[in-house]
Amino acid sequence: MSAGVFFVIKIESAGYKELLSKRPLNVQAVYSNEPVALVSGRDIAEAAKRKGAIVLAANVRNPLTIKGVLKAAKKKRAAVLLELAKSEATYCGCTFENVPDFAVQYSAELGHGVVFGLHVDHYGIKSKEDLLKAISHLGRIVEKGWTSVAVDASHNPDWENFCYTRDVAMSVPPYLGLEVEVGEIKGPGELTTVEEALFLVGGLNAWGIFPDYLAISNGSKHGTYDTTKGEREGIDLERTKEVADAISQFGVSIAQHGISGTPLDKVSLFPKYGINKGNVGTLWQNIVFGLVMDPETGNAITENGEFVKDPNRGIPQDLWQEIVKWADSQGYSRNDGNYKKANKPFHDAIMSLPEKVKESIVEETAEWAERFIDCFNCEGTAELVLEIMSERQDHNCAPCRKVLSHRSDYTQEKAPNRRKLEGKDYSD
């Protein structure tokens, strides 16, 4: 389809040109000569709140996902986030270095005019050593044009989570988006409490740090729900609303992780429970691999302990068999979440497929992205972003919020310090 079909937001308009002049400084430094609407996560978060919508945040383990999501976003005039977790950057062909260029390339192929942000998802901090490494590493990532960061120190006790999150957040420009996390995303089990959420968000507020989102443990998980083992999505919306109501005084809403496998009719209710950002990751990988999926949730179907490959979708059958053989050699079961680690060794093979095959993956990705955009009520949020950016005098969208808390109320002695589960990796 020609790029001209997508001209909804006119790149020749005065409003679009103003947007370009008010992009974050790191974006202007890298892409000053490219009319790409790569904006701060702060502006996208504000647009979603004003509309009562959820931002589609797509984890992009393969570049074809980027193209499909941007295509849908332009058609629906929706502002979206393309994101990559710190751990994903180690096992995928998509990295913090190349995702910005892929996104700008595909935006150009679409004729630009698609409004999006680049979000560093689950930037895990588990130790003082991680903290020190993060300062320089995140600086390099920001220099590449990323416009939002999720600091995830949730694997630590509450006091350490607060301290690590505070210190990392202080090294990120405040005009970029910010997400923080309390409670590992681990599926049914212990739920984040209001006390834990208030300690983290209130404590950060006391230090003049103002997140857009808080990710919590509310019953979701990352990856496929194996229905043959009785696994079901179990997001606790009542607890979610309790937390959301408590932190709303600080201008913070909920980021819902692990939406793949959740019925869309339930997802459509999320804004009523304080959720304004929705992470979708595994579903896009299912599309690339061409796995049989539940048509209502995108959850990968398993039979006899194996993922089921649809020979007419995604990568060719012979390439899928190579992935299965590789996974077997790694000791993975045939319905193992670690199939995600095939993204890196098979990246070049996937990107070398015939254009017809790749385009079919892009089209299916776009179709699902449109469904989420409709369900998330975020159609038209791109226009809201233009409006929001026109309301300020320059690029700097650091939030105008008040410090409501006092640091003396957020000390190690007052931390909830709930038990953390050991020995498992919930990083993405």
N, C-alpha and C positions, 0 to 999 in steps of 0.2 A: 504494500500500500504506500502510495507516495506521501512524502512528508507534508505536502500542502494540505492534505485532508485534515490534519490535526491543528491547523491554525485557529485556535480558540482564543488564547491569550496572544495578542499581536506583539511580536518582538519589536516592531517599529513604533509602538505606542509610547507616549510620554511616561505612562505609569511603569512600563517595563524598563525603560531606560533609567528611571529613578531607582527601581529595584536594583539594577546592575551597579549603580553608583553607591548603594547602601548595603551591598553584600559585606560579609565579615572581612576584615583586613587580610586575614590569611588567604581567603579565596581571591581577593583582588590581587594579592601579590603573585599568585600562581597563574590565575586565569584572567588577567586584566584585559586581554585581547580577545577573549571568547565570551560571547553573549549568553552564557549559561546561567540559569536561575538557581544556582547553588547557594542556599541561604542558611542562616543560623537555625539550629534546632529550637532556639527560643521563640523565633517568629512562628514556626510551625506549631509549637505547643500552644501559643497564644491563640492562633487561628482555631485550633481544635476546641479549646475551652470556650471561645466565643460562640461557636456553632453547636456545642454539645456533641462533639464528634470524637472519634477515635482515630489517631494517626496510624496509618498502616506502616509498620516498621518491618521491612523484609530483610531477613538475613540472607546475604548473597554469597553462597558458597561456590557459585559458578557465574561467569559473566552473562550468560544467557538469561539468568534471572533478573539481572539489572535491566537488560533491554526490555523484557516483558513487563516488568513493574512500571518502568518509565512510560512505556507505550500506553498502559492502562491509565496511569496518572494524568497523562496529557489529554486523553480522550475524555476523562471524567473531571478535568480541571481540579484535580486533587493534589494537595501537597503531601508528599510521602517522605519517609526516611529509608535510606538504604543503609544497612548496618552489617557489621562484621565483628564477632566476638574475638577477644584476644586469643583464645584457644583455637578458634576457627582459622585464624591467620596462620596457624602452624600446620594445619592438615588440609588446607584447601589451596587451589590454584589462585583464588582471590586473596589478596593481601592488603595490608594498609598502604603499601606503596602503589599498587596498580589499580585498586578500585576507583580512586578519583578519576584517573585517565579513562578507564572504561566507561564510567558514568558520563563524563563530558563527551566522549566519542559518540555514545549512543544518543545523548541529548541532541548533539549536532545532526545525527542522521535523522532524527525526528523533527528537525527544523527548529530546535530549541523551544523555549516557551513552556517547558515542563518544570514545575517548581519542586525542588527536593532538597533534603539535607543529607549529610553523611554522618552516621552515628557510630561511634566506637562502643560496641556492646560488651557488657561483662568484662571490663578491664579489671581482672582479678588481682587483688592485693592480699597475700596470705602471710606476709612477714615483713620485718623491717627492711630486709634485703630487697624484697619486691617494691617496697615504697621508694627506696633510693633509686632503683632502676627506672621506676615509672616517671620520675621527674624529667629525665632527659629523653626517654622513649616517647612519652606523650608530646613532648616539645617537637620531636621530629614528625610525629603523626600530624599534629596541628599544622605544621609547615607544609604538609602535602595537600591540605585543603579540607580536612575533616571539620565538621561544624557542630558536633555534639559528642559528649562523652558520658558513658555510664561507669562510674566507679563502683566496683563490687568487692567489698571487703567483708561480705556477709558470712564467710566461713569462720570468721573470728568471733570471740566473745564480744558483747555489745560495746564495751569500752574501747577495745582495740579497733573494732569496726568504725566507731565514731572518729577516733584519732587518725586512722589511716585515710578514711574518706575525707576528713577535713583537710589534711595536709596535701593530698593529691588534688583535691578540688581547688586549692589555693594556687596550684601551678597551672591551671587551665584558665585561659582568658574568660572573664565573666560574661562576655558578650556571646559566648558559645553555649549551646544547650548543656544541661547537666541532669543526670539521673543518678540516684543512689539506691542502695539495696539493703534490706534487712530480712533475714530468713532465706535460707537456700531454696532455690526452685527445685523441688524434689518429689512432687506428686503428693498424694494423700498422706497425711500424717500430722505432725505438729504445724500449727498455723501461727503466723506472725501475730503478736498481740498488739493492742493499742499502746500499751506501755513501751514496748520495744520501738515502735514506730515513732512515738513522740520523743523518746530519748534521742534517737538519731536526728530526726528532722528539727526538733527544737534545739538540740545542741548545735547543729550546724547554723541555725538561725542566729544563735547567740554570738557566733563568730562571723556574722555577716556573709554567710554562704546560703544561697537561695536556689535550691534545686527546682527543676520543672516537674520531675517525676520521682516517685518512690516505687521500686519493685519489691514485692512481698511474696512470702510463701503462703499461698491460699488454695493449694490443692492441685495445681497444674504441674506438669513435668515437661521436659524437653524430649522430643522424639516421638516414636510411634507407640500408641497404646495397643498392646497385644490382647485383643479381645478373646483369643483362644485361652488365655490365662486368667480371664476374668477382669482384666484391666479396663477401667473406664475413666473418662475425664471426670474430675470431682471438684471443680472450682467452687469454693465456698463464697458466694456473693454477699451473704449477710455479714460475715467477718470482714470482707473486703470493704463494705460500706462503713462499717464501724471505724476501720482504720482511715478510710478516705475522709470521713466527716471530721475526725480528730485532727488530721494534718492540713485540712483545707484552710485553716486560719493562717497558715504559713505560705499560702499560694501554691501548694504542692498537690498533685493528683497522682493516681495510680498508673503504673506501667504494668500491663498484664503480659507476662511471659508464658510461652508454651501454649499458644492458641491452636497450633496444628492438632487436629483430632477433636476439636470442640464443635458441637453443632452450631451452625450459623444463627439459628433462631435464638440460641442462648447468648451468642456473641453480641447480637443486636441490642441486648438489654444492658450491656456493660456500662454505657455512659450514665445510666441511672444509679450506678453503684460507685461512681467516682473514678471510673477508668477512662483515661484520655489517650492512651498509647497501647497498641496491640502488636506484639511481636509474633511474626510467623516465619518459621525457618524450615522445618523438616518437610513441609508440604512442597516447597519449591524443589527440594532435592528429589522427592518422589516423582515429580513431573520430569525432571531431567533423566532420571533412571528409567522412567516409564513403568513404574510400579502400579499394580492395580490398587485403586484408592476407593474408599467409601465416597460416593458422590456428594454426600451432604456434609462431610467433615474433612475430607482430604487425608484421613488416616490410612496408612498403608495396610492392606489386607495380608494376613498371613494364613497359610494353610500347611498343615503337617510340619510346623516349625520353620517354614521358609517364607520369605517375601515372594509374592507372585508377580512375575514380569508379564506385562501386556506387550506382545510382539509388535503391535501397531502404534505404539506410543513411545516417546522418549528415544533414548539411544538404541541402536540396533541390537538384536538378540545376541549376535556373536560377541559384541563388546560387553554386554551384560554378563555373558558366561565367563569372559576374562576377569571381570570384577569378582564374580563368585569364586572363581579359582584362586584369585589373589586373597580374598577374604578367608577362604579355607586355609591357605598357607599361613595366615596370621593367627589361626586358631580361633577365629570368630564363628559363632553359630550363624546359621543362615537367616536369622531374623534379628541380628545383633545391631544395636545402635551404632556400633563402631564401623558399620558400612559407610558412615560419613567420612571416614578417613581414606576412602577410595577417591575422594575428590581431587586430592593432590597428585597421586601417581597416575591418574587417568585424565587429568586436566587437558593435556595436549591432545590426547586421542579424541576427547569430546569436542574440543574446539576445532579439530581438523575434519570433523564430519561434513558431509555434503551440506550445502546451504539449505536445501529443502528440508533436511532433517532438523537442522538447527532452528530454522524458521518455525517448524511445527512446535518445537519446544517453547519458543518465544510466544507463539500464539496461545498455547494452552496456559502458559504462565500469565499472560495478559488477561485471559478469560477469568481465571481464578482471582487475579488481583482486582478486576472489576467487581466481582462478587463481593470481595471483602470491602472495597471502597463503598459500595452500595450499603452493605450491612453496617459498616462503621459510620454511615451518615457523613462521610467526608468529601462527597462531591461538592465542588465549588470552593474548597478551602484554599486553593491556590490563589483565587481572587482575593480572599480575605487576607492572605499574606501580603499581597501588594498593598492592600488598604492599610494594614498595620505598619508596614515599612514607610508608607507615605506620611504617617502621623508623627514621625520623629525627624530630627534635624540631620542626622548622619547615620553612619553604619552601626553605632554602638547601641545594642539592644540589651545591655545589662539591665536586669529587672529593677524596677523602682519599688522596693518593698521595705518594710520597717523591721528593725530588730525588736522582736517581742520578748525575747528570752534573756535571762542573765546567766553568764557562764558559771556562776557559783552553783546553779541548779543542775549542772551537767558535769559531775565529777565521777571518778572511778568508783567511789563508794556508793554513788546513787545509780549506777548502771544496773539494768535488770539482770544481766549475766545469766541468761538461760543456757542450758546445756546445748552444745552444738554436736551434731552427728559427725562421727569421725570415719575416716577411711573411704569416703566416697567422693567422686568428682561431680559436682553439679555446676560446672563452670559455664556451660552454654546450653 
